[in-house]
């Protein structure tokens, strides 16, 4: 879904001038990531039509996540695309299906792709099933499958569907190269908000449950189970996995069902509910439905729920803290950066499954560059979200969140998300780059 900006007062996508700081933060883990990337870039050349494994193979693909909630406002993974492969930083997004990468020539280019734009290989035609899942009115049958996507922050992305090799490294050091369909973007139009959502990255890694998502394609080819999970660290970075091996060895997760669309048998995003909103142990709002969306930096509530929750927070604070009205980082900020102890837990209670998604102050507050404390739960009406309620990255921090499309459930558990996904994987440094070698 990707809500990254808020009109007028909320710069939800910060510029990339702090990349050097982030590199320092991630210096230890990135050395392992670089080893992994070298393995992918220098793996053996894929066959034109690689054979699909059996469903019993049970592969799990791991990615190291980079980024943070603030000041960047997004989390990315490096994905190797093409032959020879090129690494692209893609925004991980459970709120949309289509993976796309900025291509050349482009009408409006993303900054991350100006030096290494993707060169399309093979177009997907209108008559192909993958196109029908995205554009049912595509003509002529042998023509290219064009798409235009509008995200929740009013950003538009246009392009054509293509098919190319995408490389995935296994823990034993081997690399698989399935040919998958994704978007070759040639026009990314920013929203009118302060900072548009995907324009800061080379594209989007769509992890929704539609047929066009990379997750669904890998599952239909038999490479993985239709399961993925992310663990976003409050210190920056984290890990992502596609497949279900990590669930088998993880701590006990708390689960709740994924809701289907009321209009058809299709799933509409990763929705769950009903949810009761509790503040300081007392019920504040009941009967909500929420969308789990890693493409949204912050958490959004509908106007009524937001006003009730903010009123309770404000009343509980009383005169203990002062508002920082001059700080426009987010809609509501308070003076001072050491204020987390004044705030109470917020709980999303799922009564049907007796499960709770707990938001500690660290899961709904940020510290701005002006050293003030700001509320990372926002009024969704500013983004014209209507009654939609979104759980975003700020509330995912330091939790392992798993999306199981086979059992139609979402699970979570507190976790140390700062650990590298490659801690137990083989490390192999390769000092040359070029074509995928045969």
N, C-alpha and C positions, 0 to 999 in steps of 0.2 A: 504493500500500500504506500509506504514511503512518505510519511509526513515529516519533513525536515525543517520547515520554516513556519513562522507565525507572523502574520501581517502586522507591520508597524513597529512592534517593540521587541520582537524576538529574533535575534540573529542565530538561528539554529544550525547553520552550517558555517563554521569558521573557515577563514582562508588558511592556506597551507604553510604559512611562514614559520610555524613551530615544528616543522619536520625534523630539524636538527635536534631539538629537544627530545622528540619522540625516539629518534635513533639512539640517543644516549640511554633512554629508559629501557629500550628493548635490545641493547647491544649484546647481552649474553644469549638471549633466546634467538636472536636473529642469526647468530653464527650457525646454529643448528638449522635454521630455516634456509640459509644460503646453501648449506651442504645439500639439503633436500632439493632445492631448486636446481642446483647443478646436476643432480641425478636425473631429474626430469628432462632438462634441456639437452642432455647428452645420452639419453637412452637410445636403444636400438630403433631403427626406422620402422614405423608401423606398416603392416600389410594394408593394401587398399581396402580389403573387406575383412577386418579382424573377426574371428569366430567368437560368438558370444558364449560365455561360460554358463554352466548350469546354475539353477537357482540355489543349489546346495553349496555353491562356492562361498557364499557369505562374506564377500570382501567388505572391508570398511576403509574408506579413504579419509585421511586426516589432512587438515590444513591448519597452519598457524595464522591466527588473526592479528591484525595490526589496527591501531586506532583507539579512540576513546569517546566517551560521551561529551566531554568538554575538555579542551576548547574545539577539537576537530568536529565532533558531532556525527561521526560515522565509524563503522568497523569494516575492514576490507580483508580479503584473502587474495593471494597471488594465484592466478589460473594460467596454465600453459596452453596456448591455443596455436594450432597451425603446424606446418611442416616446411621449414624448420620452426620449432616452437618459439613463441614469444610470450613473456610473462606480462599479465595485465592485472592491475589492482582493481578488483571488482567489489562493489558495495554488497554485502550479504543481506538478502532481503527475503524474509519469509512471507511478506505481504504481497508479493507479485510472482508470477510464474516465469516470465520470459527472461532468460539470460541474454544480455546484449553487450557488445563492445563497440566503442567508437571506431569507425572505419574511414577509409579514404576513397574518394574525395568526400569531405564533409562540409556541410553548409554552416553549421555551428559546432565547433570542435570543443571537446572537454580538455582542460589544461593538461591532464595526465596523459593524454593520447597524442599530443602535438608532435612528440618526437618519434613515437612508435605506433602510429595508427595501424589498425588491422587491415590487411589486404585480403578482401573476400576471395574464397576459393571456388565454391560450387553453390549456386542458388538453389533453394527449394522451390519447386513449382507449385502453382495454385492447386493442381489436382491431387497433391499429396495430402495424406491424412493429417500430418503435422500442421500444414497450412490451414486446413479446415477448422482445426481447434482454435486458431487465432483469427482467421479472416474468412468467414463463410461466403462472402460475396466476391472473392478474388477471381478475376478473369483477365485474360483467357486461360484455359486449363494449363497450357504449357508456359505461361508467363511467370515472372518472378512473384513470390508471395510477399506483398508489401504489408506493412503494419504501421499503426500509429497508436501509441499508448498515452493516456493521460493519467498522471499520478494524483494522489489526493492533495498535493500542494500546488496543483494546477501546472505542473511541469509536463511538457509534451516531448515524446521521443518517437522518432520516425526512422524507418529503415526497411530492409528486406531480410527474410529468413534465409540463412545459408547453412551449409553442412560442412564440417571440418573436424580434424582430429583435436581432441582435448585430452591431455595427458594427466594420469593419476598415478601417484607413487604408492606402492604398498610398503608395509613395515619391513619386509625382507629385502627392500631395495629395488625390487623389480618395478617396472612401469607398464601400465596398460594404456592403450591409445584408442578408445572407441571413437567412432565418428558420430557426432551428435549435432542436432539442429539448434541454432541460436540466432539472435538478431545481429545483423550488421548495420549499426546505426550511422546515419548520415546527417541527421539534424536533431539536435537536443536543445529544445527551447526552454530557457530558464523560466521559473515562475516569477511573479511580481513581488515575492517576499524578499526579505533582506538577503537570504542565501538559499539558493535552490538546492535540491536534494542530491542529485547524482552528478551534477556538473563538475564536482571536485574530483571525481574518480574517472577511471577509464571506461566504466560501465557498471552493470548490475549483475550479480549472481543470484538469479531468481530461484527461490526454493519453495515456492507455493506448491499446491497440490494439483495443479492443472496438467494437462497432457504435454504442454510445451516446456515444462520445467526440466532442468537437467536431472533433477532427482527422479522424476517420473520416467524419463527416457532410460536412465541407467537401470532402473528397476525393471522396466519392460524388456530390456535386453538381457536381463539375468545377472548383471554384475553385482547388484546390491539388493538388500531389502529396502522397501520404500519407507525409510526412516532416516532422520537426521537430527543432529543436536548441536547446540552452541553453548559455550561457556565464556561469558564476557567479563573480563577482570576490571574491577574499579580502579586498578593501577594502570590500566591500558593493556591492550592486547587480549589474548585469549586463545581458544581453540574451537575448531569446527570439525564435525565428522559426518560423513555420508555412509549409511549402513547401520547395522544394529549390534556389532560386536561390543561396542563400548557400554551398551545397556546391560549386557550379560555380566559385566565385571564391575558395574557402577554400584554406588550405594543404593539403598532403597528409595525409589522415586515415589512421589505422590502423583496420582493420575486423575484426570478428569476427561470426559468424552469430548471429542470434536463434534460440534453441531453441524448438521447438514442444512442447506438452504431450504427455507419453507416453500419455495416456489417449484423446486424440482429435486431430483436425487443428487444433484451436483453439490459439492461442498463450496461454501462461500468463505474464502480465506480460512484461517485457523481460528474459528470462533468457539467460544466456550461460555457456559452459563447454565442456569441463572447464577448471578453472583451477588452476594450481600457485601456492602462496603462497611467495614468496621473501623472506628477511630478510637484509640485508647480503650479497646475492649468493648465498646458499645456500638450498636448498629446505627449507621448514619443514613445509608441508602440501600434499598433492596431491589432485586429483580433485574439487575443489569446483565447485558451480554457484553463480552469483551473479545477483542481481536488481539492475538499474539503476533506482533509485527516487529521483526528485527530491523526493518527498514525505517522505522520511526525512532528518532533520537530520544524523544521524551514521551511521557505517558499523557494521554488525553482522556478527559471525561466530558460527557455531554453537559450542557450549560447548567441544568438543574443540579446534577450530581456534583459538579465542580463547585457551584456556589455553596452548597450544603457543606462540603468537605472543607473549603477554605474558611467558611464561617466558624467551623469547629476548631480548626487549627489556630485561627486568629484569636478566638475567645480563650483558648487554652494558653496561648502565649501571654495574653494580657499585656502588662507593661514591662515584661522581662526583657524584651528586645524592641528595637526601633526599626521602622521601615526605612529602606534606602531607596527613596523615590527617584533619586538622581541616577541610579544604576538601572539601565534598560537592557541588561543582558537577557533577562527573562521578565515576564509580566510582574512577578512579585519577588522582591529581594529585601533582605533585612541586613542591617549594619553589623559587620563582623563576620569572621570566618570560623570561629570556634563556638558555633551555636548548636551543633547537632544534639548535644545533651538536653536541650530545651524541647526537642520535638519527640512526639510519641510514634509508636508503630502504627502503620495502616495495614489492614488485613483485607484481602479479597477472599471471602469465605464462599466455598461452593457447597451448599447444604446437601445436595443430592448425593455427592460422593464423600461428604464430610472431610474435604481437603481444603487447605488454606495456603494461599500465596501471600507470604508476609513481606511487607515493604518496611524495612528498617529506615531510619532517616537517611542512611547512606544510599538507599534505593529510590529516594525521591527528591533529594536535595543536591545541589552543586555549589561549589565555591567559585565565584566569578573572578575575572582578572583584576577586578577592583577590590578583591578580598572581602566580598560580601557573600552571604548565604542566600541562594535563590531557589525557589520552588520549581521542581522539575515535573510537576503535574500541571497541565495547562487546560484552558477552556477550549474544547473542541469546536465550539461555535465560531471561533475566530478563523479556523481553517475550513469552515463550512462543512463540518463533518456530521451535522445533524445529531442523531441519537447514537452514533457510533462511538464506542469507547475503546481506546487502544492502549495496550501495554507495550511500552517501547523500551529501548535499550537501557535507559536510566534505571528501570526496575528489574531488568534482567541481570544486572551486575552481580557477580559472585554467586550465580546459580547455574547449575547444569540444567538446561531446558531441552526436552526431547519431544520431537514431533513424530508420532508413530502413525503413518497413514494406512498401515495394514490392519492395525487393531483400532484405528479411529480414536486415538487418545493423545493427550498432551501430558507430559510429566515434568516434574522439576524437583530439585533438591539443592540445598546450599552446598557450595563446592569451592575449592581453591582454583580459580580459573587462571591464575598466573603461571601454572605449570605448563611446560612445553608438550605438545602432542607427540613429539618425536623423542621423548626422553629415553624410551626403550628401543627405538628403531636404530638400524644400522646407519652409521655415518660414513659417507664416501665422498671425498673431495675430488672433483674432476676439474682440471685446470684449462680445458679447452672448450670452446663453444662452436656451434654451427648447426648443420643439419642433424636430424636424428639419425645416428649412425646405423649402418647395416652390418 
